Amino acid sequence: MNSSFFLILLLFFFTFSPGCQLKPEVDNVSSNEKTGVSLDTTPPTPAFDTLPIDRRAEYIMGKFDPATHPGFVPLDESYTDRPGMQLRSDTYHYFLMMAEHAALDTIKLVIRSATRNFDQQKSIWERKWEGKTLLEDRLDARQISDPAERARAILRYSSMPGTSRHHWGTDVDLNAFTNKYFEEGEGKRIYDWLLSHASTYGFCQPYTSKDNGRTGYEEEKWHWSFTPVSAVLTQVAKTTLANTDIQGFLGADQAGTIGVIENYVLGIDQSCHEPH
């Protein structure tokens, strides 16, 4: 049995088979009146396993509409900063439990970004590539003449379309988009709470400090991932995607030059490689 086939079976059995989901250990389970989600039951499972094998890469690369995809659900606006966001039902289920616990500790978790498909990520990427959106240091990417270096500059905080964890419906950005916010005051309270409690609900921080040798994106204290699913999808991406698959947008021809799969898709904190 080759490794790719084994990982597909693993993905099916542990993540998408009824009654066989990997579950975080959670206390204080209750219900949420605003969303109607019962937090003491196993959430419905998306129909990923029904896709032909040759279409599963489409899921990994975000080439679908989460608003119509089985197993994705709309988010209640009381937990977001704008309407219209989607997540996988299992990810949202455990986020609600985490947010409820946080509220008891006077911490308000606000989802600033959730699922983004390929087209949405393409829009973000190409606005930066063409200088319509400035980079984090107020730099116009067009000032970087070398295309590989331009791509690396954008990749400090933004993924190439087809390579974002936000495609999967397992990842959320919380409360703010700057590390500085989480280093003092209320932001530090939120981040310290997440460091202490997020893993209880299955969430990890993929992009931690790079001091430990991690490659890829810069640290993102706002980005949290539901590992019971995303850890498996990371392994599927590792065995399914190639740099040559990353195409269809400006600058895509640099994916192989910079090794976007090995250095960015797989450049995550060790805590996110294994389900909690």
Beta strands, then each sheet from edge to edge (+ up, - down):
strand 1: 72-74
strand 2: 86-88
strand 3: 111-113
strand 4: 171-174
strand 5: 203-204
strand 6: 223-226
sheet 1: 1+ 2-
sheet 2: 3+ 4- 6+ 5-
end
